[in-house]
Amino acid sequence: MENFSSLRAKGSEISENQARKNKGEPGSKREPKFKEETKFSKGSKGIDPPGRLDTNPLECKSCAEIKIGEIMTRKVVIAHEDALLEEIFALFEKHSYHTLPILNSEKKLVGIIDQNIVLEILLFSQIPRAKHTHLAAVRSLGVHAKDIMITHPMTITPDSSLTYAADLMMKHRFDRVCITEDEKLVGIISKRDIIKEVSKRISLEKG
């Protein structure tokens, strides 16, 4: 049987070996936890590190200078806040618009009605019960445009840039945005309008 001194010596040897492993000293067989990161060079045959392209051949270089007032639609189909819902539905049937601006007697923009609201009203009894909110129930009983419209719609000014309008539409998933001055509607811009303008500019830049 080994005596206490020999056991203590073995324990000391084990502790020293463990310390070497933790410090990575010679004599340790322990693999390092992390390998050195692979370095990429531009001239190497390896895979280049991921990153944004320096230039995008399809990017419009002059679009940041475009103001919405230059390309907005000025002749806008609108409805009055006291219009009956039958008139509103008829306008959506006649025009392929997603959003309809609503004005008051002073010709100020007071709200918008979109296709989602129209569908919600027309199919109220058939939509899932989870969609039967208090607001949806109130709208289903509406008679005039002001009863169902979205009040305080998001707007921009004619001096807003094209890139700002595009970012706003993508962020909030709008198809059209109203343009106002002093609360009065002066125009409207759609994603389609922006795409057409950007495509035209890119073609001109390419020559």
Protein Blocks (a to p, Z undefined) as FASTA:
>chain_A
ZZfklmmmmmmmmmmmmmmmmnopahiabdcfbdcdddddfkbmbdcdddddfbdfkbcf
klmmpcfklmmcfbdcdddfkbcfklmmmmmmmpccfbdcdddfkopafbdcdfklmmmm
mmmmmmcfklmcfklmmmmmpmbfklmmcehiacddfkbcfklmmmmmmmnopabdcdde
ehiafbdcdfklmmmmmmmmmmmmnZZ
